[in-house]
Amino acid sequence: MTDEAEAIARLADFIDESFENCVKAILNIKGRVVVTGIGKSANIATKIVATLNSTGTPALFMHAADAIHGDLGMIQPDDFVICISKSGNTPEIKVLVPLLKRKGAQLAALVSSTDSYLAQSADFVLNASVEREACPHNLAPTTSTTAALALGDALAVSLLEARGFSSADFATLHPGGSLGKRLYLKVDDIFRQNMAPQVSENAALKDIIIEISSKRLGATAVVKEGTEELVGIITDGDLRRMLNKYDSIDSIRASDIMTASPLSIEPETYAAEALAIMQQKNITQLIVTKAGKFEGFVHLHDLLKEGLI
């Protein structure tokens, strides 16, 4: 683990002019990025392809062995090929490189050996040199594949930043699962399914209890008499504290026991932000308002149901 961590740290020294030119070249292509490799490098290539696609750079995987048995047909002149190889001298790579050149695609070599056949033949060199493998015999691809993966991630992130790829762009490519929902789901998408308990500031205690109990959210909004303007909130906890505070409860009104100026959230706010507020304040619901007027409640259970927790 230490060997791999140190190798990744050293990669920063290899982010050079060739790396920068590679990024610029990819930004200007009309085609796609095709990432290829063989053995463990092929496994790393598939992950890099996935990262590129998810961050706004269209990419394909091509196995180096399959390429020389027909898959080379996927390469177009406007494409950009990244070939991953530790040694840069494997037989498949030596056969593949001239064929790629003949196709007219630009070629970047992601290699550990910068004086290899692949590196010398490429238009760009992405240096992923390592001192040794983490394998005690210095044989199994371990440190070298980790370094190649990290350099591929660095390339993807550099392209992301250069394109100005935003979280909104990311959301359009990741609509499924909790990650996608954090990026696109808004309070407005979920709160309307809940009841919207509310009482006026002059409401009697009986009316307050009935409203909280019937709407089953453990709270009610308090609005200014005759309007929808939010002025407070009353929770189950407020009712319990009231019993300890007052000897006589017959004349109690909502304004006497409410929490004034409660936390609220706008419908257009992302649901993930609502969750963050609830977790920070240790509460289970938030009042939804629009221009200060009561709209409803969003509850922690809503966010749980959507898979945000």
Kinemage of the C-alpha trace (Angstrom):
@kinemage 1
@onewidth
@group {chain A} dominant
@subgroup {mainchain}
@vectorlist {calphas} color= white
{ca met a 1} P 0.000 0.000 0.000
{ca thr a 2} L 2.844 2.379 0.838
{ca asp a 3} L 4.547 1.679 -2.486
{ca glu a 4} L 1.359 2.492 -4.378
{ca ala a 5} L 0.691 5.660 -2.365
{ca glu a 6} L 4.222 6.917 -3.012
{ca ala a 7} L 3.923 6.120 -6.717
{ca ile a 8} L 0.740 8.174 -7.003
{ca ala a 9} L 2.384 11.075 -5.154
{ca arg a 10} L 5.289 11.005 -7.637
{ca leu a 11} L 2.906 11.246 -10.580
{ca ala a 12} L 2.498 14.961 -9.894
{ca asp a 13} L 6.044 15.432 -11.182
{ca phe a 14} L 5.018 13.827 -14.493
{ca ile a 15} L 2.203 16.261 -15.279
{ca asp a 16} L 4.205 18.018 -17.958
{ca glu a 17} L 3.827 19.767 -21.317
{ca ser a 18} L 3.004 16.486 -23.051
{ca phe a 19} L 0.129 15.896 -20.614
{ca glu a 20} L -1.129 19.437 -21.179
{ca asn a 21} L -0.920 19.068 -24.953
{ca cys a 22} L -2.775 15.779 -24.742
{ca val a 23} L -5.636 17.477 -22.899
{ca lys a 24} L -5.767 20.256 -25.493
{ca ala a 25} L -5.777 17.752 -28.346
{ca ile a 26} L -8.669 15.772 -26.866
{ca leu a 27} L -10.662 18.952 -26.356
{ca asn a 28} L -10.357 19.700 -30.060
{ca ile a 29} L -11.211 16.300 -31.545
{ca lys a 30} L -14.440 15.763 -33.463
{ca gly a 31} L -14.526 12.056 -32.707
{ca arg a 32} L -14.275 9.999 -29.528
{ca val a 33} L -11.556 8.903 -27.156
{ca val a 34} L -10.788 5.192 -27.593
{ca val a 35} L -8.844 3.617 -24.728
{ca thr a 36} L -7.075 0.322 -25.310
{ca gly a 37} L -4.788 -2.088 -23.529
{ca ile a 38} L -4.195 -5.766 -22.839
{ca gly a 39} L -4.177 -7.822 -19.648
{ca lys a 40} L -4.491 -5.757 -16.463
{ca ser a 41} L -4.081 -2.595 -18.534
{ca ala a 42} L -7.327 -3.463 -20.318
{ca asn a 43} L -9.120 -3.523 -16.961
{ca ile a 44} L -7.748 -0.082 -16.150
{ca ala a 45} L -8.792 1.115 -19.608
{ca thr a 46} L -12.438 0.167 -19.023
{ca lys a 47} L -12.523 2.199 -15.809
{ca ile a 48} L -10.957 5.236 -17.488
{ca val a 49} L -13.528 4.969 -20.282
{ca ala a 50} L -16.333 4.951 -17.707
{ca thr a 51} L -14.903 8.024 -15.982
{ca leu a 52} L -14.480 9.923 -19.240
{ca asn a 53} L -18.044 9.167 -20.330
{ca ser a 54} L -19.481 10.238 -16.992
{ca thr a 55} L -17.619 13.545 -17.048
{ca gly a 56} L -18.499 14.730 -20.535
{ca thr a 57} L -15.862 13.138 -22.779
{ca pro a 58} L -17.352 10.469 -25.103
{ca ala a 59} L -15.157 7.369 -24.903
{ca leu a 60} L -15.012 3.725 -26.016
{ca phe a 61} L -12.993 0.708 -24.882
{ca met a 62} L -11.145 -1.446 -27.396
{ca his a 63} L -9.218 -4.518 -26.278
{ca ala a 64} L -5.783 -4.476 -27.899
{ca ala a 65} L -5.907 -8.174 -28.796
{ca asp a 66} L -9.391 -7.899 -30.311
{ca ala a 67} L -8.349 -4.788 -32.232
{ca ile a 68} L -6.025 -6.766 -34.495
{ca his a 69} L -8.782 -9.332 -35.072
{ca gly a 70} L -11.484 -6.995 -36.360
{ca asp a 71} L -12.294 -4.428 -33.657
{ca leu a 72} L -9.950 -1.924 -35.257
{ca gly a 73} L -12.922 -1.059 -37.429
{ca met a 74} L -14.320 1.081 -34.615
{ca ile a 75} L -11.469 3.589 -34.996
{ca gln a 76} L -12.249 6.659 -37.132
{ca pro a 77} L -9.772 9.297 -38.374
{ca asp a 78} L -11.211 11.932 -35.998
{ca asp a 79} L -10.806 9.690 -32.932
{ca phe a 80} L -8.121 9.930 -30.267
{ca val a 81} L -6.574 6.699 -28.992
{ca ile a 82} L -5.020 6.215 -25.557
{ca cys a 83} L -2.978 3.034 -25.359
{ca ile a 84} L -2.133 1.762 -21.863
{ca ser a 85} L 0.879 -0.492 -21.370
{ca lys a 86} L 3.434 -0.807 -18.608
{ca ser a 87} L 6.311 -1.894 -20.838
{ca gly a 88} L 5.077 -0.409 -24.097
{ca asn a 89} L 6.754 -3.285 -25.886
{ca thr a 90} L 4.240 -6.150 -25.865
{ca pro a 91} L 3.740 -7.986 -29.191
{ca glu a 92} L 0.099 -6.922 -29.504
{ca ile a 93} L 1.012 -3.273 -29.007
{ca lys a 94} L 3.763 -3.469 -31.629
{ca val a 95} L 1.271 -4.853 -34.126
{ca leu a 96} L -1.472 -2.384 -33.178
{ca val a 97} L 0.431 0.913 -33.238
{ca pro a 98} L 1.217 0.993 -36.998
{ca leu a 99} L -2.398 0.106 -37.746
{ca leu a 100} L -3.611 2.997 -35.585
{ca lys a 101} L -1.230 5.337 -37.349
{ca arg a 102} L -2.594 4.172 -40.691
{ca lys a 103} L -6.111 5.017 -39.481
{ca gly a 104} L -5.035 8.624 -38.932
{ca ala a 105} L -6.116 8.786 -35.267
{ca gln a 106} L -3.960 10.672 -32.776
{ca leu a 107} L -2.230 8.410 -30.254
{ca ala a 108} L -1.309 8.917 -26.617
{ca ala a 109} L 0.824 6.389 -24.779
{ca leu a 110} L 0.072 5.888 -21.088
{ca val a 111} L 3.220 3.997 -20.128
{ca ser a 112} L 5.677 3.272 -17.357
{ca ser a 113} L 8.574 3.080 -19.797
{ca thr a 114} L 9.036 6.343 -21.688
{ca asp a 115} L 11.740 4.921 -23.958
{ca ser a 116} L 9.538 2.041 -25.098
{ca tyr a 117} L 8.323 1.363 -28.626
{ca leu a 118} L 4.844 2.652 -27.752
{ca ala a 119} L 6.112 5.868 -26.170
{ca gln a 120} L 8.453 6.584 -29.070
{ca ser a 121} L 5.648 6.015 -31.588
{ca ala a 122} L 2.963 8.081 -29.850
{ca asp a 123} L 1.998 11.695 -30.437
{ca phe a 124} L 1.704 12.268 -26.677
{ca val a 125} L 3.239 10.484 -23.707
{ca leu a 126} L 1.453 10.210 -20.366
{ca asn a 127} L 4.209 9.196 -17.975
{ca ala a 128} L 3.070 6.656 -15.377
{ca ser a 129} L 6.528 5.466 -14.367
{ca val a 130} L 6.876 3.480 -11.134
{ca glu a 131} L 9.987 2.295 -9.310
{ca arg a 132} L 8.651 -1.182 -8.513
{ca glu a 133} L 5.479 -3.195 -8.140
{ca ala a 134} L 3.902 -3.704 -4.738
{ca cys a 135} L 4.129 -7.436 -5.451
{ca pro a 136} L 7.008 -8.838 -3.335
{ca his a 137} L 8.438 -10.422 -6.488
{ca asn a 138} L 8.103 -7.155 -8.425
{ca leu a 139} L 6.106 -9.038 -11.040
{ca ala a 140} L 2.302 -8.742 -10.653
{ca pro a 141} L 0.911 -5.446 -12.017
{ca thr a 142} L -0.028 -3.575 -8.849
{ca thr a 143} L 1.719 -0.245 -8.429
{ca ser a 144} L 1.859 0.247 -12.192
{ca thr a 145} L -1.881 -0.282 -12.683
{ca thr a 146} L -2.672 2.003 -9.741
{ca ala a 147} L -0.494 4.727 -11.250
{ca ala a 148} L -2.113 4.291 -14.669
{ca leu a 149} L -5.575 4.562 -13.139
{ca ala a 150} L -4.646 7.702 -11.203
{ca leu a 151} L -3.170 9.330 -14.300
{ca gly a 152} L -6.305 8.444 -16.255
{ca asp a 153} L -8.405 10.093 -13.558
{ca ala a 154} L -6.168 13.165 -13.712
{ca leu a 155} L -6.754 13.335 -17.457
{ca ala a 156} L -10.538 13.028 -17.041
{ca val a 157} L -10.651 15.713 -14.347
{ca ser a 158} L -8.485 18.051 -16.403
{ca leu a 159} L -10.880 17.639 -19.339
{ca leu a 160} L -13.848 18.155 -17.022
{ca glu a 161} L -12.445 21.424 -15.731
{ca ala a 162} L -11.406 22.616 -19.179
{ca arg a 163} L -14.919 22.003 -20.507
{ca gly a 164} L -16.516 23.803 -17.567
{ca phe a 165} L -18.464 20.610 -16.845
{ca ser a 166} L -20.831 21.495 -13.971
{ca ser a 167} L -22.732 19.538 -11.342
{ca ala a 168} L -25.859 20.156 -13.428
{ca asp a 169} L -24.138 18.510 -16.410
{ca phe a 170} L -23.103 15.654 -14.145
{ca ala a 171} L -26.710 15.187 -13.054
{ca thr a 172} L -27.920 14.755 -16.630
{ca leu a 173} L -25.507 11.831 -17.046
{ca his a 174} L -26.268 10.262 -13.635
{ca pro a 175} L -30.067 10.280 -13.272
{ca gly a 176} L -30.206 6.965 -11.434
{ca gly a 177} L -29.485 6.134 -7.811
{ca ser a 178} L -28.884 8.361 -4.825
{ca leu a 179} L -26.008 10.219 -6.511
{ca gly a 180} L -28.220 11.363 -9.351
{ca lys a 181} L -31.049 12.321 -7.037
{ca arg a 182} L -28.738 14.461 -4.945
{ca leu a 183} L -27.930 16.413 -8.083
{ca tyr a 184} L -31.403 16.929 -9.537
{ca leu a 185} L -34.147 16.140 -6.986
{ca lys a 186} L -35.722 19.268 -5.529
{ca val a 187} L -37.982 19.867 -2.553
{ca asp a 188} L -40.770 20.730 -4.977
{ca asp a 189} L -40.621 17.192 -6.371
{ca ile a 190} L -41.476 15.538 -3.066
{ca phe a 191} L -43.163 17.789 -0.501
{ca arg a 192} L -46.575 18.006 -2.167
{ca gln a 193} L -47.306 14.369 -1.354
{ca asn a 194} L -47.514 15.319 2.325
{ca met a 195} L -50.433 16.891 4.113
{ca ala a 196} L -49.957 20.549 4.987
{ca pro a 197} L -51.014 21.109 8.615
{ca gln a 198} L -51.560 24.746 9.507
{ca val a 199} L -53.389 26.820 12.108
{ca ser a 200} L -53.804 30.533 12.562
{ca glu a 201} L -51.874 32.365 15.250
{ca asn a 202} L -55.080 32.699 17.258
{ca ala a 203} L -56.035 29.012 17.078
{ca ala a 204} L -57.154 27.356 20.330
{ca leu a 205} L -55.236 24.461 21.854
{ca lys a 206} L -57.871 21.892 20.871
{ca asp a 207} L -57.646 22.948 17.225
{ca ile a 208} L -53.859 22.780 17.332
{ca ile a 209} L -53.855 19.229 18.722
{ca ile a 210} L -56.452 18.044 16.207
{ca glu a 211} L -54.481 19.543 13.302
{ca ile a 212} L -51.194 17.950 14.371
{ca ser a 213} L -52.803 14.572 15.063
{ca ser a 214} L -54.868 14.406 11.879
{ca lys a 215} L -52.059 15.383 9.520
{ca arg a 216} L -49.526 12.996 11.121
{ca leu a 217} L -46.374 15.026 10.614
{ca gly a 218} L -45.725 15.773 14.270
{ca ala a 219} L -46.014 19.511 13.711
{ca thr a 220} L -48.133 22.288 12.293
{ca ala a 221} L -47.303 25.590 10.683
{ca val a 222} L -48.704 28.759 12.253
{ca val a 223} L -49.854 31.432 9.836
{ca lys a 224} L -50.920 35.007 10.335
{ca glu a 225} L -54.678 35.336 10.796
{ca gly a 226} L -56.478 35.508 7.454
{ca thr a 227} L -53.314 34.964 5.381
{ca glu a 228} L -50.812 32.263 4.377
{ca glu a 229} L -47.886 34.208 5.837
{ca leu a 230} L -45.752 31.911 7.993
{ca val a 231} L -45.163 33.179 11.532
{ca gly a 232} L -44.263 30.043 13.485
{ca ile a 233} L -44.294 26.302 14.014
{ca ile a 234} L -45.696 24.095 16.777
{ca thr a 235} L -44.371 20.569 17.245
{ca asp a 236} L -45.308 17.642 19.478
{ca gly a 237} L -42.406 18.702 21.669
{ca asp a 238} L -43.838 22.197 22.053
{ca leu a 239} L -47.087 20.693 23.347
{ca arg a 240} L -45.251 18.604 25.933
{ca arg a 241} L -43.189 21.573 27.087
{ca met a 242} L -46.380 23.659 27.347
{ca leu a 243} L -47.834 21.225 29.895
{ca asn a 244} L -44.794 21.745 32.113
{ca lys a 245} L -44.859 25.512 31.717
{ca tyr a 246} L -48.533 26.443 32.155
{ca asp a 247} L -50.820 25.608 35.085
{ca ser a 248} L -53.913 26.547 33.108
{ca ile a 249} L -54.141 25.755 29.405
{ca asp a 250} L -57.731 26.781 28.663
{ca ser a 251} L -56.848 30.176 27.203
{ca ile a 252} L -53.694 29.182 25.331
{ca arg a 253} L -53.431 30.231 21.718
{ca ala a 254} L -51.027 29.159 18.997
{ca ser a 255} L -48.993 32.351 19.317
{ca asp a 256} L -48.295 31.538 22.993
{ca ile a 257} L -46.484 28.260 22.365
{ca met a 258} L -45.180 28.451 18.804
{ca thr a 259} L -41.555 28.846 17.808
{ca ala a 260} L -41.507 32.112 15.907
{ca ser a 261} L -39.645 32.599 12.627
{ca pro a 262} L -38.960 28.882 12.107
{ca leu a 263} L -36.521 27.418 9.644
{ca ser a 264} L -38.024 27.133 6.194
{ca ile a 265} L -36.940 26.171 2.715
{ca glu a 266} L -37.988 27.187 -0.796
{ca pro a 267} L -39.529 24.623 -3.179
{ca glu a 268} L -36.729 25.082 -5.726
{ca thr a 269} L -34.061 24.087 -3.206
{ca tyr a 270} L -32.328 20.773 -3.837
{ca ala a 271} L -33.569 17.974 -1.580
{ca ala a 272} L -29.976 17.201 -0.606
{ca glu a 273} L -29.712 20.687 0.903
{ca ala a 274} L -32.889 20.091 2.893
{ca leu a 275} L -31.337 16.887 4.213
{ca ala a 276} L -28.158 18.712 5.206
{ca ile a 277} L -30.163 21.303 7.166
{ca met a 278} L -32.157 18.625 8.982
{ca gln a 279} L -29.019 16.741 9.921
{ca gln a 280} L -27.239 19.884 11.069
{ca lys a 281} L -30.181 21.111 13.164
{ca asn a 282} L -31.187 17.615 14.328
{ca ile a 283} L -34.792 18.038 13.168
{ca thr a 284} L -37.121 15.772 11.206
{ca gln a 285} L -39.094 18.242 9.121
{ca leu a 286} L -38.800 21.600 7.399
{ca ile a 287} L -41.538 24.016 6.458
{ca val a 288} L -41.679 24.841 2.765
{ca thr a 289} L -42.412 28.479 1.936
{ca lys a 290} L -42.532 30.574 -1.188
{ca ala a 291} L -42.014 34.314 -0.751
{ca gly a 292} L -42.736 33.878 2.958
{ca lys a 293} L -46.049 32.097 2.409
{ca phe a 294} L -46.689 28.613 3.762
{ca glu a 295} L -46.660 25.845 1.145
{ca gly a 296} L -46.233 22.612 3.107
{ca phe a 297} L -43.737 20.336 4.840
{ca val a 298} L -40.829 18.179 3.701
{ca his a 299} L -40.065 15.360 6.132
{ca leu a 300} L -36.960 13.295 6.786
{ca his a 301} L -38.971 10.213 5.816
{ca asp a 302} L -39.469 11.685 2.340
{ca leu a 303} L -35.739 11.915 1.855
{ca leu a 304} L -35.267 8.420 3.249
{ca lys a 305} L -37.834 7.084 0.784
{ca glu a 306} L -35.984 8.741 -2.095
{ca gly a 307} L -32.756 7.031 -1.081
{ca leu a 308} L -30.873 10.203 -0.133
{ca ile a 309} L -29.931 8.765 3.249
